[in-house]
Amino acid sequence: MLPEPITALTAALSKLPGIGPRSAERVALHIVQGDPATVKHLAETILTARERIRFCETCGALTEKSPCSTCTDARRDSALVCVVEKPVDILSIERSGTFRGKFHVLGGKISPLDGVEPDDLRIGDLEKRLANEPIKEIIIALGTDVEGDATSNYLAKRLARAGLKISRIGFGLPAGSGLEFADELTLNRALEGRREML
């Protein structure tokens, strides 16, 4: 039986995303057996990151100073804004290296069953940006679940105005995947989002 401090540490670590009970126990055991200076440095680094990182007042991204470096980068296309659910979604899009516009984080999706209404999201902030920035196109990059679809449709209707193009990212088959592994909805969206080749 493990001592209570290790059990408590294991329980705390298992609440982190992607860390199950066994992994949490291994990490906890590694930490308590580690060099005290290394463990202290890890703890201080975690606290420092939590204290210094905040949300960008403009787009909602994780940043150390606000507005963030993406919002202040003059090389990015200010006319193009990609709307995402969470700040971590920006990282995924940035890794692709293909998007050179700006971002807006909603902070969730509309989900009445979970008590999340449009006023709980950063939609009003996006409307303020539309009034003050030279935005010509909004790309909605939300998931394809029921809440993502409902939020995307709501945004498209609420944000519609003359001179503004509203689009949604294409959905389809993941690279390197065969048709036999795709569900009906994915195949349907892939067919609907087809593009001409020549």
C-alpha positions in Angstrom: 0.0 0.0 0.0 1.3 3.4 -1.0 1.6 6.3 1.6 -1.2 8.8 1.5 0.9 11.7 -0.1 1.7 9.4 -3.1 -1.9 8.4 -3.4 -3.0 12.1 -3.3 -0.4 13.0 -5.9 -1.5 10.1 -8.1 -5.1 11.3 -7.8 -4.2 14.8 -8.7 -2.1 13.7 -11.7 -4.8 11.4 -13.0 -7.1 14.5 -13.4 -4.8 15.8 -16.2 -5.8 15.0 -19.7 -4.3 11.9 -21.3 -3.0 10.5 -18.0 -4.8 7.5 -16.7 -4.5 5.9 -13.2 -1.5 3.8 -14.0 0.4 6.6 -15.8 -0.4 8.9 -12.9 1.0 6.4 -10.4 4.2 6.0 -12.4 4.7 9.7 -12.7 3.9 10.2 -8.9 6.5 7.5 -8.0 9.0 9.1 -10.3 8.5 12.5 -8.7 8.8 11.3 -5.1 12.0 9.4 -5.9 13.5 12.2 -8.0 16.2 14.7 -7.1 14.6 17.3 -4.8 16.1 20.2 -6.8 14.5 18.8 -10.1 11.1 18.3 -8.4 11.2 21.8 -6.9 12.1 23.2 -10.3 9.1 21.3 -11.9 6.7 22.7 -9.2 8.0 26.2 -9.7 7.7 26.0 -13.4 4.1 24.8 -13.2 3.2 27.7 -10.8 5.1 30.3 -12.9 3.3 29.1 -16.1 -0.1 29.3 -14.4 0.6 32.7 -13.0 2.0 34.3 -16.1 -0.2 32.8 -18.9 -3.5 34.5 -19.5 -6.0 34.9 -22.3 -5.5 37.5 -25.0 -8.0 40.3 -24.6 -8.5 40.4 -28.4 -8.7 36.8 -29.6 -8.7 34.7 -26.5 -5.5 32.8 -27.2 -3.1 31.8 -24.4 -0.5 34.4 -24.1 2.0 36.0 -21.7 1.2 39.6 -22.8 -2.0 40.9 -24.3 -2.7 41.5 -27.1 -0.9 38.3 -28.2 1.8 38.0 -30.8 -0.6 36.7 -33.4 -3.0 39.7 -33.0 -0.1 42.2 -33.2 1.7 40.5 -36.2 1.4 42.9 -39.1 2.3 40.1 -41.5 -0.9 38.2 -40.7 -4.0 38.8 -42.8 -6.3 41.0 -40.7 -9.2 40.4 -43.1 -9.4 36.7 -42.3 -10.4 35.4 -38.9 -10.6 31.7 -37.9 -13.1 31.0 -35.1 -12.2 28.1 -32.8 -13.7 26.6 -29.7 -10.6 26.5 -27.4 -7.2 28.2 -27.3 -5.5 24.9 -27.9 -7.3 24.7 -31.2 -5.1 27.6 -32.4 -2.0 25.4 -31.8 -3.4 22.7 -34.1 -4.2 25.1 -36.9 -0.8 26.8 -36.5 1.0 23.5 -36.7 -0.5 23.0 -40.2 1.5 26.1 -41.4 -1.2 27.0 -43.9 -3.3 29.6 -42.1 -2.0 33.2 -42.1 -5.0 35.1 -40.7 -6.0 35.9 -37.2 -8.0 33.9 -34.6 -11.0 34.2 -32.3 -11.6 31.8 -29.5 -15.3 31.3 -28.5 -14.6 29.6 -25.2 -16.9 26.7 -25.9 -19.9 25.6 -27.9 -23.6 26.2 -27.5 -25.0 23.3 -25.4 -28.3 24.0 -23.6 -28.1 20.6 -21.9 -24.8 21.6 -20.3 -26.2 25.1 -19.5 -24.0 26.8 -22.2 -26.0 29.5 -24.0 -24.7 32.0 -26.7 -24.2 34.7 -24.1 -21.8 32.4 -22.2 -19.4 32.5 -25.3 -17.2 35.2 -26.7 -19.6 36.0 -29.6 -20.2 39.6 -28.5 -16.4 40.1 -28.5 -16.3 38.8 -32.1 -19.1 41.2 -33.1 -17.1 44.1 -31.6 -14.1 43.0 -33.7 -16.3 42.9 -36.8 -17.2 46.6 -36.1 -13.6 47.7 -35.5 -11.4 45.5 -37.7 -11.2 45.1 -41.5 -12.6 41.6 -41.4 -13.8 40.3 -44.7 -14.1 36.5 -44.0 -14.8 34.4 -41.0 -13.8 30.7 -41.1 -15.7 28.7 -38.5 -13.4 25.8 -37.4 -15.6 24.0 -34.9 -16.0 20.2 -34.5 -18.7 18.2 -36.3 -20.6 17.0 -33.3 -24.2 18.2 -32.6 -23.0 21.2 -30.5 -20.4 22.2 -33.1 -22.9 22.1 -35.9 -25.5 24.0 -33.9 -22.9 26.7 -32.8 -21.7 27.0 -36.4 -25.2 27.5 -37.8 -26.0 30.0 -35.0 -22.8 32.0 -35.7 -23.4 32.0 -39.5 -26.9 33.5 -39.0 -26.0 35.9 -36.2 -22.8 37.3 -37.9 -24.3 37.5 -41.4 -23.9 41.0 -42.9 -23.1 42.6 -46.2 -19.5 42.3 -47.3 -18.7 39.5 -44.9 -18.0 36.0 -46.2 -18.7 33.2 -43.6 -17.3 29.8 -44.4 -16.7 26.6 -42.5 -13.6 24.3 -42.7 -14.0 21.3 -44.9 -14.5 17.9 -43.3 -13.7 14.5 -44.7 -11.3 11.6 -44.5 -8.1 11.9 -42.5 -4.9 11.6 -44.5 -3.7 8.0 -45.0 -7.1 6.5 -44.1 -9.2 4.1 -46.1 -12.9 4.4 -46.8 -13.6 1.2 -44.8 -12.6 3.1 -41.6 -14.9 6.1 -42.2 -18.4 6.4 -40.7 -21.4 7.5 -42.7 -21.3 11.1 -41.5 -17.7 11.6 -42.4 -18.2 10.1 -45.8 -21.3 12.3 -46.4 -19.3 15.4 -45.4 -16.4 14.4 -47.6 -18.7 14.0 -50.6 -20.4 17.3 -49.9 -17.1 19.2 -49.5 -15.6 17.8 -52.7 -13.5 20.2 -54.9 -12.9 20.1 -58.6 -9.4 18.7 -59.4 -8.7 20.4 -62.7 
